[in-house]
Amino acid sequence: MSDNSLLLLILCLFGASYLPRLFPMLYFSQRQVPQWFSDWMKYVPISLFAALVFKDVFISENHFDLIGNVRIIAMFLVAGVAYKTRSMAISVITGLAAVFLLSLI
């Protein structure tokens, strides 16, 4: 791949990534977002996070894994720690330690 085509590829990927973020920002900078939309958008990050986490916890090697799954126990432990401490760092460390220690058993 030549330098020119590589540069063109990088610029195209930049545009494909940046423009979908730029247009809504420009559109809504001059307009008021409806309250129902703002209320609804508050649930999007937690929904995406939950979908990613539950997939990694319950699906192993392309099948639903419920029996002997140490990640389920670690998930409940991390949920309790996250609720109590409200700290992402402590929750991540707890999750890593829980999965490591439970997998040794």
Sequence and secondary structure as in RCSB ss.txt:
>XXXX:A:sequence
MSDNSLLLLILCLFGASYLPRLFPMLYFSQRQVPQWFSDWMKYVPISLFAALVFKDVFISENHFDLIGNVRIIAM
FLVAGVAYKTRSMAISVITGLAAVFLLSLI
>XXXX:A:secstr
  HHHHHHHHHHHHHHHHHHHHHHHHHHHSS   HHHHHHHTTHHHHHHHHHHHHHHHEETTEE  TT HHHHHH
HHHHHHHHHH  HHHHHHHHHHHHHHHHH 
